[in-house]
Amino acid sequence: MRPTADKILIGINNILISDILPELHSTYAMIQVALISVMVNQLTLVWQNTSQFPLIEENKDLRDVLLAASTTLKATKRDYKDKALEGLIPRIDAELQKECRSGEQYPSIQSLLEENCKLKEILVQTIVALEQISQKYESRALNDIRKKIRAHLRKHLDRQLDMLGMRIQA
């Protein structure tokens, strides 16, 4: 078993609270351990919000949205012919076929960022193609994909605003 850093920090905090704190008799020592526990908890939150984990989650979400887009575009492309789609479906599929770096036990931030950039690039191409198609062809399935993409973008924006402590409740 190789726990991730956030799991180790959570374990340390649990030991401080459940094992060490009850053994202390000095009020000063109890306060110090409680403050250390608060600091470890804060460190855990910082780690979870600024390291690989948000990228792993976002990359998974991007893959899910692109898979749904690819599936819908394949199912509906026989209904219309559009240059915006030429090559888009194969590019989406090719990116989705690549080994998912978040499947690694300890993916590097650099590899996750590279994957994230490529997935976002394909997402932008998909958004542009859907916009061009929607001007010529109306489809409920294509509108549903656009809604999924907007939901993904909103989720990502909310996550970024949460990290900055600026999320606006709507």
N, C-alpha and C positions, 0 to 999 in steps of 0.2 A: 504494500500500500504506500502510495506517494501522494500525500495530501497537498493541495495547493496552498499558497501562502495565506489566503484569507481563512481557510479552514484551520491552519496552524494558529493564527491569531485568535480565532474564535475559541479554540481549545485552551490557549493560554489564559484568555479572559475567564473561561469557565473554571479553570483550576484556581485562579486568583480568588474568585467569588465563593466557590463551593468548598475548596480545601484549605486555602491559606487564611482567608479572612476569619473563619470561625475559630482558628487556633490562636489568634492574636488576643492579648488581654489589654494592651495599651490603647487608649483612645487615639493617641497620635499615630501609632502604627496602623490602626484600622482606617483612619482617614487617609493616610498615605497609600495604602493598598487600594482603597476605593478610588482615589485620584488616578493611580496607575491603571486601574480597570477602565476608567473613563477614557484615558489616553489610548489604551489598546483598542477599545471599541471605536474611537475616532479614527485610529490608524486603519482598522479593518474597513471602515466605510470609505476612507480615502482610497485605499487599495482597490476596492471593488469598483469605484467610480472612475479611476484614472488609469487602470492598467489594462490588461488584455480582455477582461471580461466584457466590458461594453462592446468592444470590437467583435468578439466571438458572437455575442447576441445579435448585433446589427448585421453581421455577415450572414448569419442563419436566416434572419428576417429578409434580407435582400435576396437570398437564394430562394426562399419560399415565394416571394412576390414574383421573381423572374420565372420560376417554374410554372406558376399559375398563368402568367402572361404567355409563356411559350405554349402551354397546353391549349389555352383559349385561341391564340392566333393560329395554331395548327388546325383546330377544329373549325374555325370560321374562314380561313383563307380561301377555301374553295368558293365562297360566296362573292368574292371580289378579287381583283388583281390590282396591286398597288406597288409602285417602285419603292415606297418607304419600307416595305416589308422584305424587299430583296436582300437576302443575306442576313437579316436581323434574327430570324428564328435559328439558323445555324450558328450564329455568333452567341446567342443566348445559350443554346444547347452545348456548344463547345466550352463555354465558361462554366456551366453547371457540371460538365463531365470532369473538369479538373478536380484533382484531389482537394478535398476540403481541409484547409490548414487548421481549422478549429477542431478537427478530429484528432490532431496531435495531442499528446499528453500535456506538453508544455510548449505551445506555439509561441514563436517570438513575436514581439510587437511589429517588427519590420515585415514579417511574412503576412501577418494579419492586415497591416496597412496596405500592402500591395494587393492582397485579395480584395480588400474593401474598395480601393480605387478602381479596380477593374470591374467589380460588380456595379459600382455607382455609374461608371461610364456606360455600361450596357443598359442600366436603368434609364439614364438620360436619353440614350438612343431609342429606347422603348417608348418613353414619354413623347418624344418628338414624332415617332412613327404613328403612335395612337392619335395624336393631335391631327396629323395630316390625313389619316384614314377617316377620322370622325367628321372631317369637313366634306367628304364625298359619300360616306357610307355610315348609316346609323345602325347600331347593333347593341342590344341589351348586354350581351356577353362582353363586348369591348368596353362599355360603360362600367360594368362591374369590375373589370381589371383596372380601369382608371381610378375607381373608388378604392380598390385595394392598395394601389400605389399611393394615393393621397393619405390613406390611413397609415401606411408605413412611414411616409414622410412626417406626418403629425406625431407619430410615436417617437421617431428619432428626435424631432424638435423638442418634444416634451422631456425626453431624457437629458438633452443638452441643457435645457432650462432648469431642470431639477438640480443638475450638478452645479449650476451657477446660483441656485437659490432664487430663481426668478420665474418659476412656472406660474402661468396665469391660469386660474381655474375658469373653465368655460362651461 
